[in-house]
């Protein structure tokens, strides 16, 4: 398989590539990863089941969409395909370190710039995945409708199929009915979103240049990206200060961030099991309390 990937890299880049060593990369919970070294060049390669090729194609398209915005640095997708029973995605290898307060601040301003890339409708031209869960991006003019049907209802229905119905389903349905409350009079424009912006998908080059990766791209409310940065931590105060300096947030974000993070908590429930069940129910109750 590595020979086939090296041949593909050679074809796409126009430069012969022969791997001299392989290094496994730890940390991915969805795909396996390796770095291929050869002739002074390195490539980051992700592997999964052949049925996951669409996931890699969508990831490559998402990275390209962010790159076209000329805002935040992302690894360049090189090539992707299937060999035997495995799909692969080859990315530019970047020498990443750890972000600091300066790179946090740079990312805040750059992310606000990325969010100023807009489209007429919410969603995207293709579906993709959030983790390994399908993420439906069928386009919609109205954000409240998009978020209710393509995000929360999809995850709640999936949770019911996974055995987490009952109270979660009943209270979740009530929240869906009350969803317009959270968007009056707030009407977000469709901004380019990373879509899965937690601390594990952000790092920095050795010179401090911020880098984001593993996107779940679509166009929607910019608050959704900001909310996820708060869900698991990993972003310093300088990041939030720089973002707000570049583009202040609506006061209603204080409440809506729970609404946006409910999507990710439900997705974690569907991916990883019952440890997230109580957190999802608590978020729903808190939001219902706000809606009255």
Secondary structure, DSSP 8 states (H G I E B T S, - for coil): -HHHHHHHHHHHHSS-----EEEEE---SSSEEEEEEETTEEEEEEEEEGGGHHHHHHHHHHHHHHHHTTSSB---EEEEEEETTEEEEEEE---EE---HHHHHHHHHHHHHHHT-EESSBB-SS-EEETTEEE----BS-HHHHIIIIIIHHHHHHHHHTT--THHHHHHHHHHHTGGGGGSS----EEEE-S---GGGEEEETT--EEE-S---EEE-THHHHHHHHHS----HHHHHHHHHHS---TTHHHHHHHHHHHHHHHHHHHH-GGGHHHHHHHHHHHHHHH-
